[in-house]
Amino acid sequence: MKIFYAIQATGNGHISRAMELLPYLQQYGTVDIFLSGANSTLSLNAPIKYRSKGLSLFYTCDGSLDYSKIVRSISPFRVMKEVRDLPVEKYDLVINDFECITSLACARKKVPSVNFGHQASFLSDKTPRPQKPSKAGEWILRNYAKATNYIGLHFENYDDFIFSPVIKEEILKAEAGNKGHITVYLPSYCDKQLIKLLQPFRDHRFEVFSRQAVKPYEIDHMNFRPVDSKDFNRSLINCHGIICGAGFETPAEALYLKKKMIAIPIQGQYEQQCNAAALKKIGIKTLDKLDDDFTDTFNNWVNDPVTPTVQYRYSTEAIINILMMRCTDLKTTLDIPYPDLIFN
């Protein structure tokens, strides 16, 4: 089987998930990767067959999207050419992790595809939303990467096509500890803003993973570090708690490790506002933005002995098996197990 796997590289979560999925996908055939986007800080440790600047997201220094930079990065003529030239018709299975060019190419060439990933879960009205849903945000989630099949991933199984997050093997095998530090990963903020935010809490140590840091440096009780997968995993596994955006992979891993968490959605990014609504239902502390009330919020949070948790039902292998059964005709030719695999 020839598999086309389109990966959105507007953030690190899609790449992190892809690295876990690839070994399981490769058991079914040859996988060619299309990497689309220009602002992730992690590299994909696998051969990339096709590459595009895609439609990328960029951020200001104060926790919001940089709309002017996003618009300037869009080249309609380049996108149209890539849609025309992308050879999706040569593959037996097209898997699309929320990538627009692949979706348009499949629609143009009438090629079936599966929208596989977190964003696919928002096809269900049962998936949590904020109190005031955004019409524009809803349209993007439902139309940006349209497909013929959908396999969603989320914190909980809200619908019959929504399954557990894909957790990195290193996290699954880890024995969570507590070395006292607070891990911070807020890529929509710059170092200057984070220093001002964390400076007052001198009784706590912070390991800050920064999109600006080229090499590690320290300021008082704050240790700033470049974003590196292994270093971040170490920090998360051993932290007292984490302050992060309301993305998907990092909060999902923090929940799995039973870590305290403050989640702050990127302003203007509707998907993260939806994730924050889901985390709030679980009992996680969420903030709309960083403001003058953060000192009291942090002190109450860091001293609260209660840590909300969830249990994920499906292993990565089970999710891939389900994807193959639902989105190909393999179920008629192969004896593929269809288990509800509980994490041990």
N, C-alpha and C positions, 0 to 999 in steps of 0.2 A: 504493500500500500504506500502511495505517495501522499504525504501530509504537508499542507501549507499552513504555517503557524505565524500569524500576524501579531506582533507584540507592540503595545503602545509604550513608548519610552518618555512620556511626559513626567514620569516620577519613578522612584525606585521600586515601588511595590509590584508593578507589572513584571519588571525584570527579575525581581526576587522570586516571584511565583513561577515564572517561566523556567528558571534554573532547577526548581524542584520537579516540575512537570515533565521536562524533556526526557529523562531516563525512562519514564513510564510510557510516554508516547512513542519512543524509539523501539519499544517492544512490539509495536504494531506495524512498523515500517520505517521508511526514510522520511526524516523531517527536515524541510527547508524553512528557514526563518526569515521573516520580513520584519525588520526593526524600524519603527516609525516614530520620530520625535527627536528633539535636540537638547533636552535639558535634564536628563537623568544624571546622577553622579556615580552610579554603579555601572560597571561594565558587564556585559553578558558573556559568560565564559563558555561560548559555543560558536561554531562557524555561522556567519550571517550571509545568507544567499542574496538577499535584497535589502537595500537601505534607502531611507527617505528622511528628509527633514520633517515631513508630516505636518500636523497641525499641533504646535506645541503650546504649553502653558508657561507663563513667566510671572514672577512675583515682584512686588515692591519690597520695601524693608519693614513694613508695618503690618504684615499679616494679610495682605489682600492681593488680588490678581492685578497684574500690570497690563491693562487692556490695550494701551497704545502699542506696547511691544508685541503683544499677541497679534494684533491686526497687522503691524508692519512685517511680521514674519510670514504672513500668508501670501502665497503666490498662486493665484487661481490657474494660470497657464501651466505651471509646473504640476499642480495637482491633477489637472485634466490629462496631461501627458502620461503621468504615472498611472492613472486609472486605466487609460487605454493600453498601456504597455505591460501592466502587471499580469503575468500568465496564470491566473487562478484556474483557468479552464484545463490546465494540464495536470491537475491534482485530483486524487480520489476523495480527499477530505480537506476542507478549508476551515481552520479554527481561527477565530477572530477575537482577540482580547481588546475590545473597544477601540478599533482602529478604523478610521473613516475611509481611507483610500481603498482598503480591501473590500469594505462594504459596497462602495460605489462600483468597484470593478466587478464584483459578483453580480450586482444588480444589472449592470450593463451587459454582461455576458451570460446572464441567466444561469449562474452557477450556485447551487445550494451551499450554504455555509452555516456554521454554528457560532453564535455569539457566546463565548465562554468566559466567565469571570464575574467580578463583583457587580459591574454595571448591569449585567443581564438580569440581576435580581430585581431591578426596578421596573421590569415589565409587569410585576405583580403589584396590585393595589394593596396587598397585605403587608408589603415591606414598609417599615416605618418611614414617615415623613415629618418634617417640622410642622408646627402649628399653622403656619402660613405657607403652604406650598407655592412654589414659583412656577408659573405657566411656562416661561421660557426654559427654566431648568428641567421641567418635566419633558418638554419637547425634545431637548438635547439628549436626555437619558434614553428616550424611546426611539429616536431617529438618527442619532449620530453614527451608530454602527448597526443598522438593521440587518437581520439575518432570517434564515428560514427555520432555524432551531435555536433554542436558548437553554443554557445551563448556567444558573446563577450560583454565586457563593456569597454567604453572609454570616453574621455572628450567630444567627439562629435560623432554623429551617422554616421560614415563614410560609412557603408554598411547596408544591410537589416537585418543582424543578429547581429548587434552591437547596444547596448543600453546604457543608462546612467549609471554613477557610482552608487554604492549602498552607500548612505550617512547615517551615523549614526543618529538615532532618536534624540539624544541630540543635534547634529549639526542642524538638520532640524528645531527643535523647538527653537533654540537659537536666541536671539536678539543680533546681532554682535555689539560690542562696540570697543572703542579704548582707552586703558589705557596707551598707549605710549611705551610699551616694544616691543622688537623684539623677536619672538619665533625662536629658532634654533633647528633643528632636522637633524643631519648629522651623522647617526650611523656608517658610514664607516670611521669616524675620531675619534681619541682618544682625551681625555680632554686636554692633553698637547698641541696638535696642535690647538685645538679650542681656548684655552686661548691666544696663540700667535696671532691667527687670529683676535680676537675680542678686544684685549687689547687696541689698539689705539683709539677706538671709545668711549671715556669716556663720551661723551654727550648723550649716549644712554644706556638704560638698556636692558640686554639680559637675557631671560629665556632659558637655554640650557638643552635639554633633552638628557641625556648621557647614553650610554650602559655600562659605567664604574661606574657611581655613584651608591653607595649603599644607601646613604641617602643624603638629600639636603646639599649643602655647597655653600658659597659665596666667590668670589674673586673680590674685587673692585665692578665694575658695572655688574658683571656676576654672575647669580644665576644658579648653576648646580643642576639638579634634576634627580632622577631615572625616567625611562619611566613608566608612569602610565596613563591609558586611561582617567580617569576623570580629572586628573591634566593637561594632555596635551590638552584635549578639552577646559578646562577653559582658558588656556593660548592662544590657537589659536583663540577662540571666541573673546578675548579681546585685541589681539595684534594689533600693528600698521602695522606689516608685518611679514613674515616668510621666513627664509632661510632654505631650506630643500633639500633632495635628489630628484631625478627625478623618484621616485616611482610612484604609482598610487593613493592610497587612500588619503594620506595627501595633495598632490596638488589638487585632486578633491574636497576635503573639503574646502581648501583655496579658490578655485575658487567660490564655492557655497557661501561662506561667504564674497566674494568680497574683499579679502585681497591681499595686495601687496605681491609679491613672487619673490625670487631668487631660481631657481632650478639648482642643480649641480648633474649630473648623476654620479653614481659610475663608476670609470674607469674599463673598461673591462666587464661591464654588459650591453650587447647590448640592452636589453629591455628598460633600463633607457635612453640610447642614443636615442631610438625611441620616448620615452615619451618626452624627451627634445625637439625633433624636432616638436612634436605636440604642446607642450606648447609655443614654439617660434612662431608658426603660429598664435596662439591665441593672442600673444603680450606679453607673460611673459618673463622676463629677465632670460636667461639661460647662464651658464658658463660651459666650458669643464672641468675645474678644478680650484682649488684655487691657485692663483699665486700673484706676486707682484703688479698686476694691481687691486687687489680687493679693495683697499682703494678708488680709484676713482670710481670704479663700485658701491660700496656701497653708497658713498655720493651722486652720481647722482640718484641712485635708491630710496633712502630713502626720497629724496626731490622732486621726480617726482609726481605731483598730479594725474596722469592718472593711473587707475587700470583696466586692462583688465578683462572682465567677460564673462561667458557663461551661457546659460539657459539649464538646464537638463529637458528632456521631460518626462522621465519615472520614476514613483515611484517604490520602491522596490516590492510592491505588484503586480504591473503591470508586472514587469520583471519576477517574479516567475510564474505568470499566463501564460505568453508567453512561458516560459521554459516548463511548463507542457503541453501546447497545442502542441508545436513543437516536443517534445521529448518523449511523451507517447501517448496512445490512449484515454486519458481522454476526449478529445474533442468530442468523439463519445458517451460518457456516462454521461458527466457533462456539465452543462450550465456555462462555465467559461467566464467571460468578457474578452475582448481583447482590452482594451482602450489605447489611448495615454494619459496618466495621466500627466498633467502639475503640477509641484511643485507650491504650493501656496506661 
